[in-house]
Amino acid sequence: MRLHHVQVACPPAGEDGARRFYAEGLAMTEVEKPADLAARGGAWFRAYDDAGAVAAELHVGVEDPFAPARKAHPAFVVDDAAVLDETAGRLRRLGFEVDVSQRDTFSGHVRFHAFDAHGNRVEVLAPR
């Protein structure tokens, strides 16, 4: 078994905020949704490894009423602490909240938590 994707939610018309966080902030690539799902709204994002294979996929779906996931969250692994810090800085420059208070609390890794444009929690970590 392997993980295909993770889904988070956004409110109606929240796709542009999701694009700012996941595409601009996390440097994921937005991919076109299948035609039969596109009418539902939302957006899909992928990260690729150095060989061009999909390393992570995240779907943003529209929920009405919407409530952010403040505890449940996807966690993305980056190559090293330099990439982690670069990502945190990019998110901050875009105006997103980055919490480093738990940076050293996960054995073997350094990490931060951030909140996307709609308040969903996201973790980014790197091997120590």
C-alpha positions, 0 to 999 in steps of 0.5 A, a space after each residue: 500500500 502507498 499513499 496516493 494523495 491527501 485532501 484538505 478543504 477550502 471555502 467556496 472561491 478559496 482556490 486563489 488562496 490555496 494557490 498562493 500557499 501550495 504553489 507559491 509558498 511550498 513550490 508545488 506544481 498545480 495540475 489540471 483536475 480531471 474534467 469530470 471533477 473540475 466543476 466541483 472547484 478546488 485545485 490539485 498540487 504535486 511535488 516531484 522528485 529529482 527524477 520527475 516522479 510524483 513525490 507528493 500530491 495534495 488536493 484542495 476541495 471546496 467545502 460549504 460550510 467550511 471549517 479549517 483543520 487545525 490539528 489534522 494535517 499533511 506533513 511534507 518532507 524536504 531534503 535538508 534544513 536549508 530547504 526547510 528554512 528557505 521554505 519557511 522564509 518564502 511562506 513568511 514573505 507571502 504573509 503566512 503564519 509559520 510556527 517554529 516553536 516545535 522545531 526540535 520536538 520530533 526525533 531525527 527531524 527539524 520542522 515547522 508548522 504553517 497555516 494555509 490561506 484558510 487556516 489548515 495546519 501543514 507541517 514541513 520537516 527535514 532530516 536532522 
